[in-house]
């Protein structure tokens, strides 16, 4: 026996023994959201909630004994970047993706999601073009149609008949779809959209000119279809002009940053939220307390939706590990999984839906109307 052959007989069994006794392979989960620049608060809130959910599942044995490993990527709020991130996740061998947060990124990611057949659960995308499709994109949120209908009905109930809209062009997949749905339902109640003012068409667009266009529309109220940061900036310009017109913000804006950045300018602003901040179920209160202690801020709608998305994903992964069912099919078979506030399920297209709660900002707090 040569010295090399002898070494192989010693080394190879040792390597096999180490391999057999090693730690279980992790289940890799990708997370993608806008984590930088203006409006990154929802992405960061989603990331925080996902970290908590993964810590919790790992403390309880992971997915059938396999720890969950989180891989985080910034989509830079760009559909093109999102598309490339999906390809990167595929190369890294992720089992599934949670994200993105905004619809325009979801639209950009979708071809790569379907090409690589990577199950992706978005906590918040709601554009109609992304709903009711047999694909690998699952959604936790209500659609633009659902939310816009609720807004239109609420404005009608308040006696308003002329609304001017401000639309963020950087997320046109969401804002244009939302505006179209709102205008249709508002018209059914006798209302009219007197103007659509676009902003963020390019990097040089500010907020004073869009605010001025809104104020000269002859509207009863102004409705801002934008994220929390931009809605706060528009409100600042509107109030700076001396206007006391009611300001409404679409559900996308209902983050903690809206109040932090808007201050007194957003007092009285009306928003639709996708969860009840006053919900008293013990598991929800425990989540809120733990989140606040860890991140020193109240969890927002993106936090709640992301935690629910993780709950569904982990349940699907456990079923997949137990009986070998493809993850997409395992998720579609899930029924009434307990979320933070309500029971969760997906329809045949992988779409879920939540509740709607009308709130108003009073004394720097979101208060249920």
N, C-alpha and C positions, 0 to 999 in steps of 0.2 A: 504494500500500500504506500503510495507516495505521500509526502508530507502534506501536499495540497488536498489529496483525497481524505486524509485523516482529519485535517482541519474542517473540511466540509461536514464530516460525520459528527463533529462536535458542535460546530456553529449552527448548522441548519436546524437541528432539533431545538436548540436554545432559542433561536429566532421564532420558531413556531410556538414554543411555549410562551414567549413574551407576547406574541400576537394573540394567542388564545386567552391570555390572562389580562389583556389590556382593557382600558376603559371602553364602554360601548360607543359606537360611532354616533356623533351628534346629528340631530335633525336640524338642518340649516333652514332658517326662515329669513327671507329678504324683507327689508322695510324701505319704502321709498316715499319721500315727501319733500316739499319745499322747506329746507332747513336754514336758508340764508336769505338776507335781504328783507325788504318790507313785506309784511304779510306772512312771515315765517312762523308766527305764533301758533297757528293751527297745526302745522307740521311738527313743531316741537312738542305741543300738547299731545299729539297722537303718539309720537315716539315715547314720551314719558309713560303713557298708559300701557304701551306694549311692553316696555321694560318691566313694569310691575307685573303684568300678566305672565311674562316668561319666567320671572323670578319665582312666582307662585307655583307654576306648573313644575318647574325644576325642583322646588322644595318638596314636591309631592311625587317625585319619581320620574318626572319628564314624560315622554311619550313611550309607554311600555318599557321603561327602563333606559331609554335613550334621552340624554339631555338636549334641550333646545338651544341652538346657537343662533344669535341674532346678527345679521349683516345689514348695516345701515348705509343708505346712499341718499344723497341730496339730488333731487331732480331739477333743481334750479328753476322750478315752475315752468319748465320747457318740455313740450311734447317730444321734441327731437332728442333731448337728453334722456327723457324717460324711456324712449325706445332703446337707446344704447345701454341703459342700466339693466333692462330686461335681458338683453343679450349677455351682459356681464354676469347677471345672476344665474343664467343658464350654464355658463362656463364654470361657475363656482359650485354648481350642483345643488342649488336650493330646492327644497321640496315644495315651497309655496312662497307667495309674496303677499305682504299686507301693504296697502297703499294703492294708488296715490290719494291725495286729498282733493285736488281740483280736477274738474272735468276735462279741461284742455290737455292736461298731461295724460289722463286716462285715454283720450282719443288717440294721442300719439303712441302710447304704449300698446294699444290693443292688437295691432298686427303682429308684433313680436310675441305677445302673450299667447296668441293663438298658434303662431308658427311653432313655438317651442312647447306648447301645451302645458304651460305653467299656471296652475290655479292661482288666481290673484283676487284677493278680497279687498275692495276699497271701502273704507269706513264712510265716505262722504260724497263720492261723485254722484251726480243726480241728473245730468243732461239726458234728454229723451233719446238721443242717438245711442246711448250706452245701455239702455234698458230693454227688457223683453227680447233678448237675443240669446240664442243657444251658442254660447262661447265659453271661454275659460275665465271671464271676468265676472266675479260675484260682487254684489253691492249690498251694503247695509242700510242705506238711507232711502227716504221717500224720494220720489221723482220731482223734477221741476214742476210737472203738471199738478201733482198733489199739493205742493207748497204754494205755487202761484194761485191755485184755486182758493186756498185758505186765506191768502193775502187779499185777493179780490173781494171775497165775501166779507172779510173784516172791514175793509175800506167802505164797502157799500153799507154795511151796518152802521158805520160811523157817519154816514150821510155825505161822504165825499164823492164827487162825480168827475173831477178833473185832476189827473195825476201826471206829473212829469217824471220821467225815468232817467237816471244816470247809469250808464253801462260801462263796465270795465272791459275794454277790448282785449286786454291781455289774457282773458279767460273767456273768449267769445263763445266757445262751445257751451259754456254754462249760461252766460249772461244773455245771449241772443235767444236761446231756447227758453229761458225763464221769462224774458220780456214778451215773447210771442204768446206763451201760455197765459200770462197775466192779462195781456191786452184782450185776448179772446174772452176770458171769463169776466173781466171787468165790464166789457161791452154788453155782455148778457144781462148785467144788472143796471144798464143804463149809463155806465161810466165811459169815459174817453181818456185815452193817453194823449195829452196835448203836445208832448215833445219827448224825443229820445235823444239824450245828450251822451255822446261817447267820449271817453277819455282813456289815457294810457295807450293811445294809438302809436306813439313813439316815445322815446326816452325824454323828450323835451316837454311833453305835456305836463302842465301843472294842474292846480285845482281851482284857481281863481276864475279862469275863463269858463270851465264847465259849471261852476256855481252860478256865475252871472247868467248863463244861458238858461239854467233851471229857473232862476228867479224871474225871468222875463217871459215865462211861458203862460202866465195866467192860470197857474195850477192851484188847486185847493190844498195840495200836499205834495211833497217831494219824496220819491222812492229811490233809494240808492242800492243798486245791484252791484256790490263790490265787497272786498274783504274788509275786515275790521279796521285795519290801518288806514286804507283809502277812504272808507266811510267816515272815519273820524276827521280826516283832513278836509273832506268836502263839507262836513258839518261845521268845522271851524270857519271856513270861508263864508258859508251861508249865514251863520250867526254874526260874523264880523260885519256883514252888510247891514245889520239891523233887522233882518227878516225874522218874523216869529211864526212863519209857516210850519205846520207839522212836518217832521222828518221821519221817514220810515226807512228801515234797512232790511234788505233781504237776509235770509237765514245764514248765508255765508259770513255775514259780518258779526254774528253773535258770539264773539270771543271776548276774553278778558281784555285784550288789547284795545278793543273799541272804547271801553270806558277809560282805560289808562291813558290813551292818547287823546281822547276827545274832551275829557274833563267836563266842564260846565256846558260846552257846546252840544253834548249829546244827551243832556238832561231832557227827559220827556220823549226821547226817541223810542219808536215802537219797533219791535223785532219779534220774529217767530223763532222759537227754540225747539229743538228736537228731543228735549228731555225736561223733566220736572226737577228743578233745583231743590225743591222742598220735599222730594220723595223721602219717605220715612222707613223704607225697608232696611233692616239692619245691615244686610250685605252691601247695600248702596252707601249707607252712612259710613260704614267701615272703610269702603274704598275712598270716599271723599276725604276722610280723616287721614288715612295713610298717604294719599296723594299730596295733601297739603303739608303734612309733616316732612315728606321727602323732597318736594319741589318748591315749597313755600309759595304756592299759588293755588287758586281753586281750579279743579279740572273743568275744562270747557266741553262743548259738544263733540269736538274731535276726539277728546280723551274718552268720553263715554262710548262713542261709536267704535273706536279702535279697540277698546277692551272687549266689547261685544264681538267684534270681528275675530279677535284672538280666541275668544271662548268657542266660537263656532269652528274655527280652524283646528284647534286642539281636539275638539270632539271628533271632527272628521278624520284627523290623523290617527287617532286611537282606533277608530273603526277600520281604517285602512290597514293598520298594523295587525289587527286581530284576524281579519278574514281576507286580506289581499284585495279588497275592493278598490278600484281606482279612486283617487282622492275626489275627483269631480263628482263621481257617482255617490261616494260616501257622504259628501256635503249635501247633495240634493235629497238624500234619504233622511237627513236629520229632521226631527220633529220636536218642537217645543223644548228647546234648550234654554235654561234660565239665564237671562242676561242681567245686567245691572238693575234694570227697571221693569222689563217685561220679557215674556217668552219669545224666543227667537226661532225663526225658521226661514227657509228659502222656498220660493215657488219653483216651477219647472224650469225657469230661466236663470235661477241663481240670484234672484232679486228678493230683497227683504223690504222692510219699511218700518218706520217708527211713528211716534206720536207727534203732535203739534201743540205747542203751548205758546200763547200770545203773552209777551212780556213788555214792560215799559221800563226805561231807566229812570230810577228815582233815587236821589241822594247817593249816586255812584253805585247803585245796585240794580240787578235785574229783578223786577218785581212782577209777579203774575198778574195779568189784567183780569 
